[in-house]
Amino acid sequence: MLPYVAAAAAGIATNFISGTALFASIFVPAAQQIGFNPASMAILLGHVGVGLIFPWAGATSATAFAAGEVSIARMIWIGLAATVILIVLVATIHLMMAPLV
């Protein structure tokens, strides 16, 4: 469950703050305490730390919005869907690959 919680927290928060380092300081020691590989947790947090919902969350979103290719309402809906898919996909792949690290 820890990879899903960590992925959700970091994936959502990076739309508002630069939170990858903040969440690494929380979830990497937590992973170590429960016997999970802390290095794989750091990799997971780096993979979900992309801002997709708001124009200020990342360069890709800002470029699409500034070019007038997408409205803010459409960007939020697409960003929410992409963030949920990213969180589930990355956390699931992480759980499958973690024993190999």
C-alpha positions, -999 to +999 in steps of 0.1 A: +000+000+000+029+023+007+038+028-030+003+038-039+001+063-010+035+077-018+027+080-055-007+096-049+008+121-024+037+131-046+017+130-079-010+153-066+012+176-045+037+183-074+009+202-091+010+228-063+045+226-048+079+212-057+074+183-034+096+154-046+123+162-021+098+167+007+080+134+001+114+116-003+123+127+032+090+112+045+085+080+024+121+068+020+126+063+057+091+049+060+099+024+034+131+014+052+112+010+085+088-015+070+114-035+051+108-020+016+137-010-005+143+028+001+161+032-032+131+019-051+109+043-032+131+072-043+128+061-079+090+059-076+088+094-062+109+107-091+086+091-117+053+105-103+067+140-096+054+155-128+028+183-128+001+177-154-030+195-141-022+232-140-001+254-163+022+264-135+029+228-125+053+219-153+069+231-185+048+208-207+016+220-193+027+256-195+037+253-231+004+238-242-016+264-223+006+294-235+003+282-271-035+283-268-038+247-276-059+238-246-082+257-222-077+257-185-109+237-179-098+210-204-063+210-190-076+203-155-098+174-166-071+158-188-045+165-161-066+148-134-072+117-156-035+115-166-024+119-130-047+091-118-035+068-146+001+077-139-002+071-101-018+037-106+004+026-135+037+037-119+029+023-084+017-011-099+048-014-121+069-004-091+054-032-070+061-057-097+097-046-102+107-038-066+118-074-058+143-072-087+160-040-074 
